[in-house]
């Protein structure tokens, strides 16, 4: 749907711009000639309202002139700078909650054209710990949001709900490369969030320079038999290909991520989630007659940067 909207914006922008250009080159000069003749024949006695009737601006031209600057600004803003997204699920709790509306920085990982999504300018690449929005590899019409854990060339192991990473290394001598090591993890508290009436455990995790919170459900066991498999690797072991990224949800036991479907290609990246611009609550009992999509409140304390 997001790509359809981008195509719609491009079509409207180009169409209104061409109409405005054609009017400037073809029709506007003729209208000016008519107005000049009318003023000369009446010695300037005609008021502006009457002059507009002598050489009226066509409705389609007037509409194009009104909408082109606005639609062009939205297209540039949304395609190359920032795009709003809504968080529809709890896979990124506690970092992002259902009802959060976020801003995604589109230029963080390169500038792409809004239709074919071809990258024409390199501006950077995801870093470990970044929260990224991307086109779901199994259905590119769907936008996903997860946290980058593995970079190209990394070996990632997810075992007993613990992440281990052996970073990519180009050294000729393997002894000079960093070893496989666990990601720093420390228990914070339990019971702030629940899933199926089970209190979730909250941990602090550090990926590179990024420290963030994750949730784990003690009642759910890992199921490595469902994990994405690669030749030559054991269940729960992932070797990140070049040009791809390994991503996980912060709500580790309630997230469909790279553990299950593989890796995110660089061309699928949309941008980096950088801020929450508004956050709505939808805390309403099932018996309520009010539609569920109507917010019950605003979480002002959540507005700001994302970590």
C-alpha positions in Angstrom: 0.0 0.0 0.0 2.9 2.4 0.8 4.4 1.9 -2.6 1.0 2.5 -4.3 0.7 5.8 -2.5 4.2 6.7 -3.7 3.2 6.0 -7.2 0.0 8.0 -6.8 2.0 11.0 -5.5 4.4 10.8 -8.4 1.6 10.6 -11.0 -0.3 13.6 -9.4 2.9 15.6 -9.1 4.0 15.0 -12.7 0.5 15.6 -14.1 -0.1 18.8 -12.2 3.4 20.0 -13.0 3.0 19.4 -16.8 -0.4 21.1 -16.8 1.1 24.2 -15.1 4.1 24.2 -17.5 1.9 23.8 -20.6 -0.3 26.7 -19.3 2.8 28.9 -18.8 4.1 28.2 -22.3 0.9 28.0 -24.4 -2.2 29.3 -22.8 -1.1 32.0 -20.3 0.5 34.2 -23.1 -2.8 34.1 -25.1 -4.8 35.1 -22.0 -2.4 38.1 -21.4 -3.0 39.2 -25.0 -6.7 39.1 -24.5 -6.4 41.1 -21.3 -4.2 43.7 -23.0 -6.7 44.2 -25.8 -9.6 44.5 -23.3 -7.7 47.1 -21.3 -6.7 49.1 -24.3 -10.2 49.1 -25.8 -11.8 50.2 -22.6 -9.0 52.5 -21.6 -8.5 50.5 -18.4 -12.0 50.9 -17.2 -12.6 47.2 -16.5 -12.2 45.9 -13.0 -10.3 42.7 -12.1 -13.5 40.6 -11.8 -14.6 41.6 -15.3 -11.1 41.0 -16.7 -11.1 37.5 -15.3 -14.3 36.8 -17.3 -12.6 38.0 -20.5 -9.7 35.6 -20.1 -10.6 33.0 -17.4 -8.1 30.5 -16.1 -9.4 27.0 -16.9 -10.5 25.0 -13.9 -8.0 22.2 -14.4 -5.1 24.7 -14.7 -6.2 26.6 -11.6 -6.4 23.3 -9.7 -2.9 22.2 -10.9 -1.4 25.5 -9.9 -2.9 25.2 -6.4 -1.9 21.5 -5.7 1.4 21.2 -7.5 3.6 23.0 -4.9 1.9 21.1 -2.0 2.0 17.7 -3.6 5.6 18.2 -4.8 6.7 19.2 -1.3 5.0 16.1 0.2 6.6 13.8 -2.4 10.1 15.1 -1.7 9.6 15.0 2.1 8.1 11.5 2.0 10.5 10.0 -0.6 13.8 11.4 0.5 13.6 12.9 4.0 11.0 11.5 6.5 8.0 9.2 6.2 5.4 8.5 9.0 4.6 4.9 10.0 2.2 3.4 12.5 3.2 0.5 14.8 0.5 -2.2 14.3 1.8 -4.9 16.6 3.7 -5.6 19.8 6.8 -7.2 18.2 9.0 -4.2 19.2 7.8 -3.8 22.8 8.9 -2.3 25.1 10.8 0.1 22.7 7.7 0.7 20.5 4.1 0.1 21.5 0.9 -0.4 19.5 -0.4 3.0 18.8 3.0 4.7 18.4 3.3 6.8 15.2 7.0 7.0 14.2 9.1 9.0 11.8 11.4 7.1 9.5 14.5 8.8 8.2 14.6 7.9 4.5 18.1 9.2 3.7 20.0 7.2 6.4 20.7 4.3 4.1 20.8 5.9 0.7 18.4 7.9 -1.6 16.0 5.8 -3.7 13.6 6.8 -6.3 10.0 6.6 -5.0 8.7 4.2 -7.6 11.3 1.5 -8.6 13.1 2.1 -5.3 16.5 2.1 -7.1 19.2 3.6 -5.0 21.0 6.4 -6.8 23.0 7.9 -3.9 24.8 6.1 -1.1 24.5 7.9 2.2 25.3 5.1 4.8 24.4 1.7 5.9 22.6 0.2 9.0 24.6 -0.2 12.2 24.2 -2.8 14.8 21.3 -1.8 17.1 19.5 0.4 14.5 15.7 0.1 14.3 14.9 -0.2 10.6 11.7 -0.3 8.5 12.0 -2.5 5.5 9.9 -4.3 2.9 9.1 -7.8 4.2 11.1 -10.2 2.0 8.3 -12.7 1.7 5.8 -10.0 0.7 7.4 -6.7 -0.3 4.0 -4.9 -0.2 4.1 -5.2 3.6 6.4 -3.0 5.8 8.1 -4.5 8.8 10.1 -2.9 11.6 12.8 -4.7 13.6 16.2 -4.1 15.1 19.4 -4.8 13.3 21.5 -7.5 15.1 23.7 -9.0 12.4 25.7 -7.1 9.7 26.9 -8.6 6.4 29.5 -11.3 7.1 28.5 -11.8 10.8 27.8 -15.2 12.3 24.9 -14.9 14.6 23.7 -17.6 17.0 20.4 -17.5 18.9 20.5 -20.2 21.6 18.5 -20.4 24.9 17.1 -16.9 24.1 20.7 -15.5 24.2 22.2 -13.8 21.1 25.9 -14.6 20.3 27.7 -12.7 17.5 31.0 -13.3 15.7 31.6 -10.1 13.7 32.7 -10.2 10.1 36.5 -10.1 9.8 38.7 -9.6 6.7 42.0 -10.5 8.5 44.1 -13.2 6.8 45.0 -14.6 10.2 41.8 -15.9 12.0 43.5 -15.4 15.3 43.3 -11.6 14.8 39.5 -11.8 14.4 37.2 -11.2 17.3 35.8 -14.4 18.8 32.1 -15.5 19.1 30.8 -13.7 22.2 27.4 -13.2 23.8 25.6 -9.9 23.6 25.6 -8.1 27.0 22.3 -8.9 28.7 21.1 -7.9 32.2 17.8 -8.6 33.9 15.7 -5.5 34.8 12.3 -6.5 36.1 9.3 -8.7 35.6 5.6 -8.1 35.3 5.4 -4.7 33.6 4.0 -6.3 30.5 1.9 -9.5 30.1 1.3 -12.0 27.3 -1.6 -14.5 27.7 -1.6 -13.6 31.4 2.1 -14.5 31.7 4.3 -11.7 33.2 7.1 -10.9 30.8 10.8 -10.5 31.8 12.5 -7.3 30.9 16.2 -7.2 30.1 18.7 -4.6 29.1 20.7 -5.6 26.0 23.7 -3.9 24.4 24.3 -4.2 20.6 27.4 -2.3 19.7 27.0 1.2 21.2 23.2 0.9 21.4 21.7 -0.1 24.8 18.0 -1.0 24.7 15.3 -3.0 26.4 13.9 -6.4 25.3 11.1 -8.7 26.6 11.2 -12.4 27.1 8.3 -14.8 27.9 9.5 -17.4 30.3 6.5 -19.7 29.4 7.6 -19.9 25.7 10.4 -22.2 24.8 12.6 -21.7 21.7 11.6 -23.7 18.6 14.8 -24.0 16.5 13.1 -26.6 14.3 11.1 -23.6 12.8 14.2 -21.4 12.3 15.5 -20.4 8.9 18.2 -22.9 7.9 21.4 -22.6 5.8 23.6 -25.3 4.4 26.5 -26.0 6.8 25.0 -24.3 9.8 23.3 -25.7 12.9 19.7 -24.7 13.9 19.8 -21.3 15.5 23.0 -20.4 13.6 22.9 -17.7 10.9 25.7 -16.6 8.5 24.6 -13.1 7.2 25.2 -12.9 3.5 26.8 -9.8 1.9 24.3 -7.1 1.2 21.9 -8.5 3.8 21.0 -7.9 7.5 19.8 -10.1 10.4 17.0 -8.5 12.4 15.1 -9.3 15.5 12.1 -7.9 17.3 12.7 -6.5 20.8 9.7 -8.6 22.1 11.7 -11.8 21.4 9.0 -14.4 22.0 6.4 -12.5 20.0 8.2 -11.5 16.8 8.4 -13.1 13.4 11.8 -12.0 12.3 15.1 -13.2 10.7 15.1 -16.3 12.9 12.1 -17.6 10.9 12.4 -16.2 7.3 16.0 -15.2 6.8 17.7 -12.0 6.0 16.7 -8.5 4.9 18.3 -7.5 1.5 19.8 -4.0 1.4 17.4 -3.0 -1.4 14.4 -3.8 0.9 15.5 -1.1 3.4 13.1 1.8 3.7 14.9 3.8 6.4 15.8 4.2 10.1 13.2 4.8 12.8 14.3 7.9 14.6 11.4 9.4 16.6 7.8 9.0 17.9 5.8 12.0 16.9 2.5 10.9 18.6 1.3 7.9 20.6 -2.3 6.9 21.1 -3.8 4.5 23.7 -6.5 2.1 22.7 -7.4 0.8 26.1 -11.0 -0.1 25.8 -13.0 -3.1 27.1 -14.4 -5.5 24.5 -17.9 -4.7 25.6 -17.6 -1.0 24.5 -19.7 0.1 21.7 -17.1 2.6 20.5 -15.1 1.4 17.5 -11.7 0.0 18.5 -9.7 2.3 16.1 -10.8 5.4 18.1 -8.0 6.3 20.6 -8.8 6.6 24.3 -5.9 8.9 25.1 -2.6 10.3 24.1 0.7 9.1 25.6 2.5 12.4 25.5 5.4 11.0 27.6 6.4 8.7 24.7 6.9 11.5 22.2 10.6 12.0 21.3 13.6 10.0 20.0 13.8 6.3 19.7 16.6 4.3 21.3 
